[in-house]
């Protein structure tokens, strides 16, 4: 199995992009987390709010970053799923026996080091080794600097969860070999184009720019939420705190564009990196407006509304410009 000294982990900003970066580093490809995030077309916009009194669901990352990343670098991707937790555990150990590091999706509710009451089954971690006698795995996670131990029973529970939005059946991916692709500039070009085309797509009301508009139009209904203060606070955290690297992932994406400009100078000549910096700052301003509103006694959302209008314009302008790469 992989020795502790062979584990290629660094503190990251987001779980999935950290996990991807760790894997490519293990296979001797020195890409940054930002490059992995960008190749994975990681930017997203989602807004769901059912008219039944439930809390709104909002997110700013794409749902398929792992698939986008591996498929674009030439490794067909599909989460490996299992019929039972016992089968998933047996197969995971068999893969680790071959010195192959793994990414798995987990529910943070069942990871004791999170100590949270929130269910989120899309959290990605790396698993590197195990000790059968002690019934522990050696894992790494985004904001921890060193590998640490996790009990078999905790990971088994964390890998299986069903809800209205997630269906996790032990999801695991373990590429035996990752090679540096020859056409990196073209991969970057198409990743950027795909990400922007997706966010401009008007097929679905809940995603992309249309999702952002839906949020703004629904904002006045937030005053009727059972806990509108928490809704504002949670939206602030989703944008600025919960594994985004700040600015709703837009700061990390701007870093990607800066680095990607070395391979595709058209990114810099079209000013995409600078446009993304302005956009990330606008998202941070929205986050601060949400935080401020969460601390008020009465629901006052005018500032949030105005910030959303600005972001809609900046998002649309950036993605329309990015479409010009192809």
C-alpha positions, 0 to 999 in steps of 0.5 A, a space after each residue: 500500500 501507499 506509504 505516508 511519505 508517498 501521499 501527495 496532499 496539500 491544503 486546498 480550497 475546495 474538496 473536489 479540486 483538492 482531490 483531483 490535484 492530489 491524484 494528478 500529483 501522485 501521478 507526477 503531473 504538477 498541476 495546481 488546484 486552480 488548473 484542475 478546477 478550471 479543466 473540470 469546468 467547475 463554475 456553477 449557478 443553481 437555485 431551487 425553492 419549492 413553494 411549500 415553505 422549505 428553505 431555498 437551495 443555492 449553489 455556485 459550483 458545477 455538479 459534474 467537475 470530476 467527470 468533466 476533468 477526467 473525460 477532458 484529459 482522456 480518462 473516461 469517467 464514471 463513479 463506481 457504485 455498489 449495492 451494499 456498504 460491505 461490497 464497497 468496503 471490500 472493493 476499496 481495500 482491494 484497490 488500495 492494495 494495488 497502491 492506487 489512491 482513490 477519491 470517494 464521495 462522502 456525506 459530511 454528516 457521518 464524518 466525525 471530524 466535521 461535527 455537523 448536523 448538515 447532510 451533504 453527500 457530495 464531499 470528496 476525500 482521498 483515501 490512500 491506505 488502510 489498516 485492517 487490524 485497527 479498522 482504519 483508513 488513512 485519508 486526506 481532506 481539503 483543509 487538513 495539512 496532514 493525512 489522518 485516520 478514519 474508522 472503517 465504520 464511519 467511512 462506510 456510513 458516509 459513502 451511502 445516502 439518498 435524498 431528493 437531490 443526492 443518491 450516493 451508493 459508495 461512489 468511488 473513482 480510482 484511475 490506475 494511471 494519469 498521463 499528461 495530455 499533449 493538447 493542454 491548450 485545446 483542453 483548456 479552450 474547450 473547458 472554458 467554452 463548455 463552462 460558459 455555454 452551460 451557464 448561458 444555457 436557457 433550457 433550465 430555469 434553475 441553473 446558470 444565469 436563469 437560476 440567478 434571475 430566479 433567485 433575484 425574483 424570488 428574493 422577496 419571498 424569503 421574508 416568509 421563510 421560517 428562518 430568513 436570517 439563517 437563509 441569508 447566513 447560509 447563502 453567505 457561507 455557500 458563497 464565501 466560506 464553505 469550500 469555495 476559495 472565496 467569491 463563489 469559486 470565482 477567485 479560484 477560477 480567476 487564478 485558473 485563467 491567469 495560469 491558463 493564459 500561459 498555454 492559451 494567450 487568447 485568455 489574457 488578450 480578451 481580458 477574461 482573467 480580469 473580468 473574472 476578478 471583477 466578478 469574484 469581487 462582486 460575489 464577495 460584496 453579495 456575500 457581505 450583504 447577505 451576512 449583514 441582512 442575517 444580522 438584522 431584526 427585520 428582513 430587508 433585502 434591497 442591498 442583496 437585490 441590487 448586488 444580484 443585478 450587478 452579478 447578473 450583468 457581470 456573469 453574462 458579460 464574462 460568459 459571452 466574451 468567453 464563448 468567443 474562444 471557439 
